[in-house]
Amino acid sequence: MRIAIPVAEGRLAMHFGHCQEFALCEVDEAARQAGETSYAQPPAHAPGVLPKWLAEQGAEMIIAGGMGSRAQSLFAQSGIKVLVGAPSLTPDEIVEAYLSGKLETGTNICDH
């Protein structure tokens, strides 16, 4: 599975649509193991662009701090799972916590 994490300054960007790049993390959920992580710069932010682009990148899950309800709907339509309320950690720390079942999520910080 490929997990996409919005990143700014090496850590999870708290607002999904305003990140500098995305970490694209390969994981083996069954074995609970992280694989290779690559980074990609997203296209310019506009409504509906990032869900389509991340689907093209092979993302099957998004872990974010905050994301608007419209973006969440667009991901759901593409069959991409969304997890919001994640803390501002490095992509490796987020993936490790997710795979170990210790990723603590809070409130979606995005209100639109």
KABELJO-V946373 format. One record per helix or strand of 2 or more residues. SS is the DSSP state (alpha for helix, beta for strand). FROM is the first residue (numbers start at 0). TO is the last residue. Records with the same first field share a line. If there is no record, write none. Layout:
SS: FROM-TO, FROM-TO
This chain:
beta: 1-7, 10-11, 20-27, 32-39, 60-62, 80-82
alpha: 15-17, 48-55, 68-76, 90-98
